[in-house]
Amino acid sequence: MKNYALTFSVLVVSVVAMFAVNLFFGSIHLDASEVMSALLGHNGNSVTSFVVIESRLPQAITAMLCGAGLAVSGLMLQTIFHNP
C-alpha cells in the first residue's frame, strides 16, 4: 500500500515553495526582507510594493489557478474516457 499522505505533503510543500520562488525571484532583484515588507503592507518603497503586489503576486496566483485548472481538466477527460 502506498503512502498517499507523504506524497500529498511533498506536493503541498513543493507548491508552496514554487509560489515563494515566484515571489522572491524576477527580473528586478529584490531582497527577501523587501518582498516580505511589501507583502505585509509596510510601504517603505513604492516601487518594491508595486513590483511585488501588482506584478509578482497576481502572476503567482494565476499560475497556481491555471495549474489547478489543467489538473481538473485532465481528471475529467480521464473520467469521461474511462482511462485509469
C-alpha positions as CSV (number, residue, x, y, z in Angstrom):
1,M,0.0,0.0,0.0
2,K,1.3,3.4,-1.0
3,N,1.8,6.2,1.5
4,Y,-0.5,8.8,0.0
5,A,-0.2,11.2,2.9
6,L,3.5,11.5,2.4
7,T,3.1,12.1,-1.3
8,F,0.4,14.7,-0.8
9,S,2.5,16.5,1.8
10,V,5.5,16.6,-0.5
11,L,3.3,18.0,-3.3
12,V,1.9,20.7,-1.0
13,V,5.4,21.7,0.2
14,S,6.5,21.9,-3.5
15,V,3.6,24.1,-4.4
16,V,4.3,26.5,-1.5
17,A,8.0,26.6,-2.3
18,M,7.4,27.3,-6.0
19,F,4.9,30.1,-5.0
20,A,7.6,31.6,-2.8
21,V,10.2,31.3,-5.5
22,N,7.9,33.1,-7.9
23,L,7.5,36.0,-5.5
24,F,11.2,36.3,-4.5
25,F,12.9,36.0,-7.9
26,G,12.3,38.0,-11.0
27,S,14.0,40.4,-13.5
28,I,14.2,43.0,-10.7
29,H,16.4,41.9,-7.9
30,L,14.7,42.3,-4.5
31,D,15.8,41.2,-1.1
32,A,13.7,38.8,0.9
33,S,13.1,41.5,3.5
34,E,11.8,43.9,0.8
35,V,9.4,41.3,-0.5
36,M,8.1,40.4,2.9
37,S,7.7,44.1,3.9
38,A,5.7,44.7,0.7
39,L,3.5,41.7,1.3
40,L,2.9,42.8,4.9
41,G,2.0,46.3,3.9
42,H,5.0,48.2,5.2
43,N,5.3,50.6,2.3
44,G,8.9,51.5,2.6
45,N,9.5,51.8,-1.2
46,S,6.6,52.2,-3.6
47,V,8.5,50.6,-6.5
48,T,9.1,47.5,-4.5
49,S,5.5,47.4,-3.4
50,F,4.3,47.8,-6.9
51,V,6.5,45.1,-8.3
52,V,5.5,42.6,-5.6
53,I,1.8,43.4,-5.2
54,E,0.9,44.4,-8.8
55,S,3.1,42.1,-10.8
56,R,4.6,39.1,-9.0
57,L,1.7,38.2,-6.7
58,P,-1.0,38.1,-9.5
59,Q,1.4,36.2,-11.7
60,A,1.9,33.6,-9.0
61,I,-1.8,33.3,-8.2
62,T,-2.6,33.0,-11.9
63,A,0.0,30.2,-12.4
64,M,-1.5,28.3,-9.4
65,L,-5.0,28.6,-10.8
66,C,-4.0,27.6,-14.3
67,G,-2.2,24.6,-13.0
68,A,-5.2,23.6,-10.9
69,G,-7.5,24.0,-13.9
70,L,-5.3,21.9,-16.1
71,A,-5.2,19.2,-13.4
72,V,-9.0,19.2,-13.1
73,S,-9.5,19.1,-16.9
74,G,-7.1,16.1,-17.2
75,L,-9.0,14.3,-14.4
76,M,-12.3,15.0,-16.2
77,L,-11.0,13.7,-19.5
78,Q,-9.7,10.5,-17.9
79,T,-13.0,10.0,-16.2
80,I,-15.0,10.6,-19.4
81,F,-12.9,8.2,-21.5
82,H,-12.6,5.6,-18.6
83,N,-8.8,5.8,-18.6
84,P,-7.3,4.6,-15.4
